[in-house]
Amino acid sequence: MSAAARLCDIIAQGGKVSADFDGGDDGLTALARHGYLREAGVLASVVCDECDAPHSAPVVYEADEYGHYCPDLGFLKLDPTRLAAFSPDVPKLIDRLSEALGCRQRKSSSVYGETWRIGAAQTEAAAVMLYFHPTLATEENARELHHALAREARSEWRLVVTAQGALPIAGLPTVRLDELAEINLTTGALRVIADPGVLAGLPRKNPGGRPSVHGDVLRPLIEGRIRDGAAVVGVNAEAGEVRDVFEALFPNRPIPSASAIKRYIREARRGS
Ligand SMILES: [Zn+2]
C-alpha cells in the first residue's frame, strides 16, 4: 500500500489509530515523523484478542502499568508502544497539497466543518479551485460539503479531494488523495501525480504543451514560413527571424519569449 493510500485509510478511519494499525509496519511512524500524523496520546480502548470472544475494553492505568480488563482473564497488561495513538494532521496535509499544487487563495482554517479550501491551482487552461473533505461516502458527507461550499465564492472549475468514497455529486468532480498525490516515506515530500485540470473536467485546449497567448498568431506565422520556404534551418536562427517578423507585424503586442517561439517552431516541424 502506498503511503498516500495508507494516509487515506487513517483519515477515513476518522479518529485515533494505534501504532500497530493495519499491520504495524513502520509506514505509520514515518508518516508521523514527516508531520502527516501527530501523536494524540494513548488509545482510549483496545480490542481484546486474548480470550475466545474478541471484545473492546477501555484502557486503564494501574500500578504503573497500562492494561485492560477482560471478563474471562482479568487485568491484562498492554505494551505501551502499541498504545501510542496518532491522528491525521489535516491542516498540515492541506498545506503540503497547496504548496505542491502551487495554489493561491489557500485558507488556513476550515471553510466550514471538515471542509478545507486547498486553493486555486493554475492548470493549462484555467484555474481550478481545490477543496478537501475527509470522506465522501454518505449523503450526510455530501450535505456537509455542500453546506461548506455554499459559503464560498463560486469557482467555474472545482475539484474535491477526499480520503474515502467517490459519491457522485452533481457538478463536483472528486478525486481520492492517493490518486492525486504520492508521499515519499523517506523524505516526506508530497508530489502531485495527476493533472487537477483534467480531473476537474477542463477541456484540454492545447495537448501539445502550455498554451501561449501568442499561439493564435505564432502558429500560422511559423507554418506560413515553412510553407513558403522562408524558414531557416536552425531553430535558434529561425526563432530570431520569427521574432523580428512578429514585432514588425504586431508592434503593439508584447513580444513572445524566445522559448515560447522555439516551442512553436519545434511543434510545427514535428507536424503536430
Ligand atoms: Zn478478553
Boltz pocket constraint, residues with backbone or C-beta under 6 A from the ligand:
constraints:
  - pocket:
      binder: B
      contacts: [[A, 48], [A, 49], [A, 50], [A, 51], [A, 52], [A, 53], [A, 55], [A, 69], [A, 70], [A, 71], [A, 72], [A, 73]]
      max_distance: 6.0
